Amino acid sequence: MAQGTRRRPLVADKRYATAGRGTQGNGTARKSKPRPKSNAKPRKSGWFGLFRSGRKGGGGGGRGPRKPQKPKTLLGKLLAMVLAPFRWAFRLAWGFTWRIGMISAALVALAVGYHYMKLPEVAELLDGRARGSVTLTDRNGEVFAWRGDQFGGVVTSDTVSPYLKNAIVATEDKRFYRHFGVSPRGVASAVRINLREGRGPLSGHGGSTITQQTAKLLCLGVVYDPTEWESERAYERDCRQGSLWRKAKEAIFAMAMEAKYTKDEILSIYMNRAYLGGGAYGAEAAAQRYFGKSANQVDASEAAMLAGLLTAPSTLAPTNNLQRSQDRAATVLRLMQEQGYLTTSEMRSAQNSPAVLSEAAAARAGGYFADWVMDTIPDFFGSETTEDVVIRTTIDQRLQRAAEDALNHVFDTKVRKGSKAQAAIVVMSADGAVRAMVGGRKSRVSGVFNRATQAKRQTGSAFKPFVYATALELGYSPLDRVLDAQYCLDVPGSGQWCPKNYTRKFYGEVTLARALRDSLNIPAVKVSEAVGRDLVRRVAGDFGLDSELAAGPALALGASESTLIDMTGAYAGILNGGSSVTPYGVTELTLIGDNTPMMGASGGLGERVIQTKAARELIWMMEQVVSQGSGRRAQIPGWQAAGKTGTTQAARDAWFVGFTADYVAGVWMGYDDNTPLSGVTGGGLPADIWREVMVRVHDGLPPKPLPMIAPKPIAPPPQPQPQRRQRPNVGQELGRAVDGLLRDIFGN
């Protein structure tokens, strides 16, 4: 090319002809040369293309030729050789994983669809009743306690209080309205908490959503069939198992529910079926049980208390521990404020005014007496009933309030604040019908330790009346005498044993009546040894003290253990004239809709133990205890009363058991851990409690005399009279001689 001639730019020819452009000089389109076909297969696009090419955007599939790669350095080649197995393993694992994932997703979808098709309409699931109910009425037919789902009214998320709805969501599942039935985030959080607390990943916190909890309450759609399960308890145990496989099934069922029902419908099912303690299933049952109002009327503090029960219903139930329930409710209120359901001022106001049991709800808990009654009836009529049962009991609610008020009065006025000492009270009729029962200082509770029926404690001198009952039955008189002086016995295996009186004094020759009146120990042991320990043990056992009685001479001093209800029942046998009684609380059991009783009275009068005369003389002796002796603090103005004090070794137990003509009452006081009482004897605080109880019990009743017999005074033995010498009467002797002579002459 000549110098100065302008060179044409080096540009590629147009591949495709366009109108008016890219034509030859003659106006015809220039034909482009066809591209040679390549034998190489087109590279896959997407993730596999990325893995094969090693860089994003690589691969064929119409994306143009690959850019030429720079020759690898020796280091690069070595690195590629090292990473090659890992790249291959990752590609293999990924291919395996996504295929398994697709198969798993398909199986899950099929399982969800299967459960979806089987789920009933939501209305069929709203009835939260899983069992029958037990209604307990007092001696007058008035309802005073329930067990089971008595209030099972149906509620929905639209009809309950908004506070309750929000409290449940805030406490149990704050993402409830955002997840699809399972919350991976919640599960991960629960696993993290469990591991941090030293448990297994699935032990403890489960991370279950409300939908999953509802699925568990529905037993994953499995209905109880008596022919398939050993018992309903076994069915429920299977429903509540927490294995990994069970969790997976639960998640599938939850997703099916999410597809079938709305969120509010799922929440409604949950609120009707969740157990909330105190025998209450469902929000309506719990609101009625604890607050005496409907679930649509509860305020923020009450709603928080109900929602707080969901984590541990039996432990946190306000009928068991109100303070613990209130503390949990305060936490729920804080969660509601953090999630925007309450303002800060509303939260503080609710926390400063925590929910409390209504008076009616507190009474309807039934307390110790209701628990005792439920323990005395067969389980298929009680805790495991599937029927609606009505139990008519012996309790008198006026007497129950009297016992509770008396206990509170004495502890408020005569016991130092902060004392952990406990007390129990039983009031019954002479036939053994229990009219009131207090099993501890917290009287309005259920499901806790009952010291009136479950605590076996040494009886001390409260046992002595049965020693003297044995003597009176054998013909002894209350006025017979016994020597109160130093007295020792050789006990096999223990050596010499010398009983002492409480005062550490001796009183010489005393009557049996005085020995009991002043609770002297030595005369009691002597009488027991005189009549025979075996006979004393038999009489006490026949009166109902049939626990393992002591075999040694300390039997007479109450070394054996007994429950308060058994001791009170034994004293009732003395009051009724010498017949044993079985304490009872049930008079009739029926099913709702059926007037035919399924069960009658569970106790009452038994066989005669001692004669009526002996029993009435013993009552006279026991009346002396109250009127003149160690039980003077138990005197009731205007009433005759009889009873006996009891104090055990080191004052670990203090008793007073006694009666009037109408009622028998027993009081025990002590510490649960056997700590000795400080300055307390049976004639002290227990006698005060007994008096306060009986004063309230007899309020408004006309006084009646005790059925007692005073012993006849024992006539002193006749003294021998000195014989006086008489002078002979001559006239009388002459007359007797003449009479004899005439009989001989004339005959008779």
Salt bridges, closest charged atoms under 4 A:
ASP13 OD1 - ARG30 NH1 3.16
ASP173 OD2 - HIS179 NE2 2.65
GLU197 OE1 - ARG199 NH2 2.43
GLU197 OE1 - HIS205 NE2 3.87
GLU236 OE1 - ARG131 NH2 3.57
ASP238 OD2 - ARG246 NH1 3.76
GLU258 OE2 - LYS263 NZ 2.87
ASP264 OD1 - LYS165 NZ 3.52
GLU302 OE1 - LYS293 NZ 3.16
GLU338 OE2 - ARG334 NH1 2.96
ASP371 OD1 - ARG147 NH2 2.74
GLU384 OE2 - ARG233 NH2 2.68
ASP388 OD1 - ARG129 NH2 2.85
ASP396 OD2 - ARG139 NH1 3.35
GLU404 OE1 - ARG444 NH2 3.40
ASP518 OD2 - ARG514 NE 3.20
ASP518 OD2 - ARG517 NH2 3.06
GLU529 OE2 - ARG533 NE 2.67
ASP534 OD1 - ARG537 NH1 2.84
GLU617 OE2 - LYS613 NZ 2.85
ASP653 OD1 - ARG457 NE 2.62
ASP662 OD1 - LYS704 NZ 3.16
ASP672 OD1 - ARG451 NE 2.85
ASP688 OD2 - LYS414 NZ 3.38
ASP688 OD2 - ARG633 NH2 2.38
ASP688 OD1 - ARG691 NH1 3.14
GLU692 OE2 - ARG691 NH2 3.33
GLU692 OE1 - ARG696 NH1 2.61
